[in-house]
Amino acid sequence: MNKAKWKVDTKIIHDCLTPDEKTRAIVPSITPAVAYSFATAEEAANVVAGMEEGIYYGRYGNPTVRKLEEKIASLEYGEAALALSSGMAAISTALLSCLKTGDHVLVTKDVYGGTYSFLTTLAERIGIQFDFVDCTNPDNIFEGMLSNTKAIYIETPSNPNLTILDIEQIAKVSKKMGVPLIVDNTFMSPILQNPLLLGADIVVHSGTKYINGHGDVLCGFIVSDADRIDMMRKKIMGDLGQNLNAYEAFLVIRGLKTISLRIEKHCSNAKKVAEFLATHPMIDKVYYPGLKSHPGHEIAIKQMRDMGGIVSFEVKGGLEQGKLFINSLELAMISFSLGDPETLIQHPASMTHAQIPKEERAKYGITDGLMRLSVGLEDSQDIINDLEQALKKVDIRMSV
């Protein structure tokens, strides 16, 4: 059977996962080992030097984690992958692999709060320079390039405004300028978008979200060419101790088997929720690439297989009415995360993007009334009914 022709739903189940040769167990084993033995000193030295295949210390990976890395690399159509202890470990490692003191990076202007915090605190402390630019127009990237620019960093759809960036066009810019393009693909997962196929050089994920999908593991992934991943493993992740452990890797492998079904349901529910909110009188604006009104709708159709499970929207009345709205929800839970089976909602200005100063948030369209809804796997009508009853309370308060 030609595995190269397998569709993604088959790859998710079977690719890089085969029954154990000795036990015939279908489910992979958990290997939590820290240390590994070698027959000779020469063999040990060769493994450390990369002259022979093998694992020599738990900080650089283990067999369970390696199985997961192979699977993620396959799903993202990359040569190799690196599994790390969190999404921020993946983001910081990817950036540090391209940048050193005195280097400059161009970053999309509406970026995840954790990425913003890393750039403005840790990266700045070690002399890495950065500029935020509007990457919806690739010409802005050309204009923002400096002689010491060593990378371009984007996320699409963005967190939380779901801005859509044309990966293929930006990749052409990065190739022309001779710098790597890093894409945060967390909101899409490998199921809905594959940036490497569109010309990106490095893909990062917070695997905590849709890849694991069950809200019980912190993890991150980087996918790129084999040499770059090897450098990150040995010189950054290993030295900083950002490795993923075996048990959590096992949980992610288990979670991955249902990702296609989960993503399909997330997308279906999100579309219905977005359409409901788009017609509600208490909503000022809805951000969802599946709506024709979204400015990035056509690009989304071109580079995404579906529109994802996140819907952001602005409640009329600003901060106070926004707080009343989310406090009135009965099904949806107030939470910082996303991609779980449960519907989760958060207020970016006071939660995930609180690190960004208010005047800067305003530049990026993060208003006080903005909500980010991670649409879960519940019945779509129950989710809509919950939103409707909460919006009625806002409506009543505003009309008093």
N, C-alpha and C positions, 0 to 999 in steps of 0.2 A: 504494500500500500504506500502511495506517495505522500509522505507526511508534509512535504512542501506545499501541497494543495489543500491541506486541511483549512477549513473555515475557523474563524476565531473561537466559536463556541466549542469546537472540538479541541483546539489548541489549549484552551483554558483547562480542560480536564486531563488531557493526555501528554501534552508537550513537556519534555524534560522530567516527567514523572513516570517511572516504570516500577513494577513489583520488585521487591528485594530479591536478589539472586539466591540467597541462602534460605530465607524464611518464607519467601513468596508473598509476604505482606504487601497489600496494595497501598496502604497508607505509609508514608515515609516515617522512619524512626526519628526520635529526638536524641541528638548527640550533644550533651552539654559539656563535653570535655574542654578543659583549658590547655592541658599539656598533651604532647604527642611524642612517641618514642621513635628512635631511629636505630637501624642496625649498625651503622658506623658513623664516626664523626664526619667523614667525607659526605655521606648522604645528607646529614643534617645541614652542613654548610651549603650544599648544592640547593636544597629546598629554600633556605633563607635567601640565597642569592638569586633565586628564580631560574636556576638551571635545570631543576627537576620539579615536576608537579608535586604539590603537597601542601599541607597545613602544618605550621609549626608552633603556633600559639593562639589562644582563643581571642585575643584582641584583634586579630587579623581575619577572623572568620572561623567557621566550623562546618562540618559536612551538611548539617541541616540548613544552615544559612546559605551555603553555596547552592543547594538545590533551589532555594527560593530565588537567589540571584539569577540563576540560569533561566528560570521561568519568566521573571520580569524582563530580562534582556530579550527573550524570545517574543514576548507580547508587545514590546516596544520596538522590535526590529533593530536592535542594537547588537554590537559585538559582545558587550559585557555589561554587567550591572553590579552595583555596590549597595548592600543593605546596611542601613545605619539606624541609630537608636531613636531618631525622631525626624520629622520633616525639616526642622530648623538645622539639624545636623547635616542633612542633605544639601540644603540651601547654602549654608556657610562653607561646607567642604567644596561644593561646586565653584563658588566664587573664589575661595582661597586657592583653588587649583589653577586659576587663571591670573590671579593678581598678587602682587607683592608691594612693598613700600614704594610709593611714588607712582604707582599705576593708577589708571582712571577707568571707571566702568560707567556706561550709559544704562540707565534703568527706566523702565516704563513708569509713567508718573503716578498711576494708581496701582499701588503694589501692596501686598499683604503687610500688615502692621509689624509682624515679626521680622520680615526682610528689611523694612524701613528701620527698625530698631537696631538690627545688626549693622547696617551700613552707617548709621549716624552715631553709633557708640563704639563697638568693637573694631570695625573696619577703620573708622576714623582715627582711633587710638594708635593703630599700627601704620598710619600714613597712606591708607588707600583713599583715593579721591573718587567722587561720584557726582553725577548730575541726573536729575529726573527730567525726562522729556516726554512729550506727547507722541507716542509711537504709532498712533492711528495713521499718521502721515509719515512714511519712510524718509521723506526729505528732511524731516526734523532730526533724524538720526545722522544723516550726512552732515548737517549743520552743527550738530553737537559733538562730532568727533574731534578729539584732540590728538596731539602727537603721541601722548602716553596712554591713549585708550586701548585697553587690552581685552575688553569683553563687552557684549551687549546682553542685558538681562531683561526678559519679559515674562509675563504670565498672561495667559489667555484661555478662557475668559478670566478677567481680573477679579480680585477679591476686594470689595464686595459689589462693585458696580457692573460686573459682567461685561466690561469693555472687551470687544473682539478685535484682535490684532491679526493682520495678515502674515502668518508665519513665513510663507513662501517668499513674499516680497521683502520682508525684513532679513531673511536668510540670504537673499541676493545681495543686500547691502553689506551684510557681515562678511560674505565671501569677497566682495569687491574691496573691502577695507582690510581684509586679512585678519579678522578677529573672530573668536568663537561666539556663537549665539547660544545662550542658555535659556531654556523655556521651562517654566513651572507649569506642569500639566496636571496638577492635583485635581482641579474641578472636573476634568474630562475623564481621567483614568486612561489606561492604554486601550480601553474598549471603544472610546468615542473619538480619540484623536491620537495621532502618532507624529509628533513634531520632527523626529529624525527623518521620516519619509518626505517631509516638506523642506528639508535642508538644514534643520537645526543641528548643532554639534553636541549639545549636552541637554538631557532632559532630567528634571527633578520632580519628585513626588513627595508629598506627605502621605505615606502609605497608611497612616492612621485613619485616613478618611475612606474613600470608596474602595481602595484596594483591599484593605482588611474588612471594612464594612460592618463591623459589629461593636465598635466602641470599646474594645478591650485590649488594644495594643497601640503603643506609641512606636512608630517606625517611619523611616524615610528611605527613598531610593534615588540613585543616580544611574542613568544609562548613557553610555557613550562608547567610543572606540576602546579596544582592549588595553592599549598602552596608557591612555589617560586614566582609566579605571584602576589599573595596577598602581600608578603613581599615587592616586588618591588613597588607595587602600594602605599602602606602605608608608607614605610620607605625611598624610593628614589624618585620616580616620584612625589608623592604628596609634599614631603618636598622641592624638588627643583623646583616645579612649571612647570613641563614638560608636562602637560596634553594637550590633543587634544580637540579642542572646538567642539560643537555640529554641527555647520553649515558645518565645514570641514569634520566631520564624515559622514554627510549626503551625501556630494559630493563623498566621497570614496565609500559609499554603492551604489550610483548610478553608479559610474565608474566600480565597480566590476561586474556588470551584463553583461558587454561586454568583460570581460577580456579573456575569452576563445577564442572568435573570434579574438580579437586583437592580442593575443599571437601567434595564428596560422598564422596570416598574417605577423607579425614581423619575425617569424622563416622562413617562406617561402621566404620572400624578402631577409633576411640575407644570406640564403644559396646561392641564385643566385648571390648576390653581392660578397660573398666570393669566389665563383667559378670564377667570372669575374676577380677579383683582383689577384687571384692565378696564372693566366696566363699572366698578364700584365707585359711588360718588365721594367716598371718604378717602380715596387713594389719589394722590397727586400724580404719581408716575410709577410705572412698572419697568424694571430692568430684567428682560428675559430674551435671549437671542432667538428664541423660537417665535416671537411675535414679529410680524412684518414691520411694526413701528420701530423696532430696534435698529439703530443706525448700522450695526454690524451684521444684520440678518443675512445678507447675501454672502459675505465672507464666511459666516458660520456654516451655511449650507455647503460651501465649497470645501471646507477643511474639517468639518465635524460630522460624525455619523448620526448624531442626535444632539439635542440641545441641553442635556444635563439636568441635574436635579435641584439646582439652586435658583431661587426667585428672590430678587431684591426689589423693594418698593418703598415709597415715601408716603407716610400717613399724614393727612392734613392736620395742622395744628402744632407741628414741630415736636420739641422734646417732651413736653408734658403729656400731650395726647398720645405720643408714641409710647411712653412709659405706661400710660393707662391701658393702651391696646395690648401690649405684651403681658401686662399683669392680669389681664382679663381672659387670657387664653386658658383653656382647660385641657386640651389634648396636646397641643404643641408645648414643648419644654424649653425654657430659657437655658441656653447652653452655648459655650464657646466653640464647640466642635461642629462637624458636618459629616454627611455621608453615612450616618448610622441608620438602622431600621426605623428608629423613632424620628418623628418630625421635630426639628430643633430650630429655635429662632434666637437671634441675638441682635443687639443694638450696637453697630460698629463704632459709633462715636464714643461710646462709654465702655466698650468691651475690647474687641479685637484690634481696633485702630486707635485706642486711647493714647498710645505712645506718640501719635502724630499730633503736633500742636493744632489748635482749633483753626487758626488761619491757614495752615497747610492743608488740613482736611477739606476746607472749603474749596481750595484750588482743585482738589481731586474729586469733587462732587460728593463727598461724604457729609451729608447734611445731618442735622440733629434729628430729623424725622425718618431717616433711612433705616430700614429693617432688612436683615438677611435671613431668608427662610430656607433651611435645608429640608426639602420635602421628603418625607419618609415613605415607608412601604405600607402604611395603613390604607384603608379604603379611601379613595380620593374624595368621596362625598363627605365623609366624616371630617377630613381635614378642612374642606371648604366650609362646612357647617360651623366648625370651631372658629375659623377666621371671621365668618359672618356675625356670629354672636358677639365676638369681641369688638368688631367694628361698630355694631349697634350701640354699644356702651359709649364709644367715643363720639358717635353721632349725637346721642342724647345729651352728653356733657357739653358739647359745642353749641347745641341749640338752646341751652338753658340761659 
